[in-house]
């Protein structure tokens, strides 16, 4: 066997090696670091803005009014005929303005009424909302849902009463106090 002019050509494709520093894993890590830095900067700027935002102060004032109003509403719905003087003193301390004047002006008759009723009332604020807050004037309005467990001397058990209350708050030199309180009727459909 003779081979006439056979030559074998070898064709090899030469591929340049990829630089190691551009591996997909390294590119992914760099992208994650850049994204994390961008998120950190965004949160930092947001935090700095929030620290200088007046809405934070307003929210804190609203929370303070809600906390004090809740306590004052509990005070004004707490009765104990065994401690009528203490009950009335608590009402006096939690109130200001016209409500305070009413409590002080009717102290003797209120004491007689509380003692004659022979009741003990223990309230719980179920829900409360600040519906209006005017920090400039130092006034606020709240509404609350209140459950009052009433027991009468000589009777077994407690009777729960559910009330809807609206209160007016006034900022005084010693903090927020209740300046008016009243029951809101339940709407019938």
C-alpha positions as CSV (number, residue, x, y, z in Angstrom):
1,X,0.0,0.0,0.0
2,X,1.3,3.2,-1.0
3,X,0.0,6.5,0.0
4,X,0.3,9.2,-2.5
5,X,0.7,12.6,-1.1
6,X,-1.2,12.2,2.0
7,X,-0.6,14.6,4.6
8,X,-2.5,15.0,7.7
9,X,-3.2,18.4,8.8
10,X,-3.9,19.0,12.3
11,X,-6.1,21.9,13.2
12,X,-6.1,22.8,16.8
13,X,-8.1,25.7,18.1
14,X,-6.2,27.7,20.6
15,X,-8.4,29.2,23.3
16,X,-6.8,31.9,25.4
17,X,-7.2,31.1,29.1
18,X,-9.7,33.3,30.9
19,X,-8.1,35.5,33.6
20,X,-8.7,34.0,37.0
21,X,-9.9,37.3,38.5
22,X,-13.0,37.4,36.3
23,X,-14.5,34.2,37.5
24,X,-18.3,34.2,38.0
25,X,-18.0,33.6,41.7
26,X,-15.8,36.6,42.1
27,X,-18.1,38.8,40.0
28,X,-21.1,37.6,42.1
29,X,-19.3,38.5,45.3
30,X,-18.4,42.0,44.0
31,X,-22.1,42.5,43.0
32,X,-23.2,41.5,46.5
33,X,-20.8,43.9,48.2
34,X,-21.9,46.8,46.0
35,X,-25.6,46.0,46.6
36,X,-25.0,45.7,50.4
37,X,-23.2,49.1,50.4
38,X,-26.0,50.7,48.5
39,X,-28.6,49.3,50.9
40,X,-26.5,50.5,53.9
41,X,-26.2,54.0,52.5
42,X,-30.0,54.1,51.8
43,X,-30.8,53.0,55.4
44,X,-28.3,55.4,56.8
45,X,-29.8,58.3,54.9
46,X,-33.3,57.3,55.9
47,X,-32.4,57.0,59.5
48,X,-30.7,60.4,59.5
49,X,-33.8,61.9,57.9
50,X,-36.1,60.2,60.4
51,X,-34.1,61.6,63.3
52,X,-34.8,65.1,62.1
53,X,-38.4,64.4,61.1
54,X,-41.1,66.3,63.0
55,X,-43.5,63.4,62.5
56,X,-41.5,61.4,65.0
57,X,-42.1,64.1,67.7
58,X,-45.7,64.2,66.8
59,X,-46.0,60.4,67.1
60,X,-44.3,60.5,70.5
61,X,-46.8,63.2,71.7
62,X,-49.7,61.2,70.4
63,X,-48.4,58.1,72.3
64,X,-48.0,60.2,75.5
65,X,-51.6,61.6,75.2
66,X,-53.0,58.1,74.6
67,X,-51.1,56.6,77.6
68,X,-52.2,59.4,80.0
69,X,-55.8,59.5,78.6
70,X,-56.2,55.8,79.1
71,X,-55.0,56.1,82.7
72,X,-57.4,59.1,83.3
73,X,-60.4,57.3,81.8
74,X,-59.7,54.3,84.1
75,X,-59.4,56.8,87.1
76,X,-62.8,58.4,86.2
77,X,-64.6,55.1,85.9
78,X,-63.1,53.5,89.1
79,X,-65.5,53.6,92.0
80,X,-65.2,52.1,95.4
81,X,-67.7,53.0,98.0
82,X,-65.3,51.9,100.7
83,X,-62.8,54.6,99.5
84,X,-65.0,57.5,98.3
85,X,-62.6,60.2,99.4
86,X,-59.6,58.5,97.7
87,X,-61.8,58.0,94.5
88,X,-62.6,61.7,94.4
89,X,-59.0,62.8,95.1
90,X,-57.9,60.7,92.2
91,X,-60.5,62.3,90.0
92,X,-59.3,65.7,91.1
93,X,-55.7,64.9,90.4
94,X,-56.4,63.5,86.9
95,X,-58.5,66.5,85.7
96,X,-58.1,70.1,84.8
97,X,-60.3,73.0,83.6
98,X,-64.1,72.6,83.6
99,X,-64.0,69.0,84.6
100,X,-61.7,69.7,87.5
101,X,-64.0,72.5,88.6
102,X,-67.0,70.2,88.4
103,X,-65.3,67.5,90.5
104,X,-64.2,70.0,93.2
105,X,-67.6,71.8,93.2
106,X,-69.6,68.6,93.7
107,X,-67.2,66.7,95.9
108,X,-69.6,66.5,98.9
109,X,-72.6,65.4,96.9
110,X,-70.5,63.0,94.8
111,X,-69.2,61.4,98.0
112,X,-72.7,60.8,99.3
113,X,-73.9,59.4,96.0
114,X,-70.9,57.0,95.8
115,X,-71.4,55.8,99.4
116,X,-75.1,55.4,98.9
117,X,-74.7,53.3,95.7
118,X,-72.5,50.8,97.5
119,X,-70.8,49.8,94.3
120,X,-67.3,48.9,93.2
121,X,-66.5,49.5,89.6
122,X,-63.3,48.3,88.0
123,X,-62.7,49.5,84.4
124,X,-60.5,48.3,81.6
125,X,-59.7,50.3,78.5
126,X,-60.2,47.9,75.6
127,X,-59.2,50.3,72.9
128,X,-58.3,54.0,72.7
129,X,-57.5,56.3,69.8
130,X,-56.3,59.9,69.7
131,X,-58.7,61.5,67.2
132,X,-57.3,65.0,67.3
133,X,-54.0,66.5,68.6
134,X,-53.2,70.2,68.5
135,X,-49.7,70.5,70.0
136,X,-49.7,74.3,69.5
137,X,-52.8,74.8,71.7
138,X,-52.0,71.8,73.9
139,X,-55.3,70.1,73.3
140,X,-56.4,66.6,72.2
141,X,-59.5,64.5,71.8
142,X,-59.6,60.8,72.4
143,X,-62.2,58.0,72.1
144,X,-62.2,54.8,74.0
145,X,-64.0,51.5,74.4
146,X,-64.2,50.7,78.1
147,X,-65.4,47.6,79.9
148,X,-66.5,48.3,83.5
149,X,-67.1,45.4,85.9
150,X,-69.6,46.6,88.5
151,X,-70.3,44.8,91.7
152,X,-73.0,45.9,94.2
153,X,-72.5,45.3,97.9
154,X,-74.5,42.3,99.0
155,X,-75.0,40.9,95.5
156,X,-73.1,37.9,94.0
157,X,-70.8,38.5,91.0
158,X,-70.0,41.3,88.7
159,X,-72.0,42.8,85.9
160,X,-69.9,44.0,82.9
161,X,-70.9,47.3,81.3
162,X,-69.5,48.3,77.9
163,X,-69.0,52.0,77.3
164,X,-67.8,54.3,74.5
165,X,-66.1,57.3,75.9
166,X,-64.9,60.6,74.4
167,X,-62.5,62.6,76.4
168,X,-60.9,66.1,76.0
169,X,-57.3,66.4,77.1
170,X,-55.4,69.6,78.0
171,X,-51.7,70.0,78.5
172,X,-51.0,71.7,81.8
173,X,-47.8,72.6,83.6
174,X,-47.8,69.2,85.2
175,X,-48.5,67.3,82.0
176,X,-51.7,66.2,80.1
177,X,-54.9,66.0,82.0
178,X,-58.6,65.2,81.3
179,X,-60.6,68.4,80.8
180,X,-63.8,66.8,79.7
181,X,-65.3,63.3,79.6
182,X,-68.6,61.9,78.3
183,X,-70.3,58.8,77.1
184,X,-70.9,58.4,73.3
185,X,-74.1,56.6,72.4
186,X,-73.9,53.4,70.4
187,X,-75.2,53.9,66.9
188,X,-78.2,51.8,65.9
189,X,-78.7,50.8,62.3
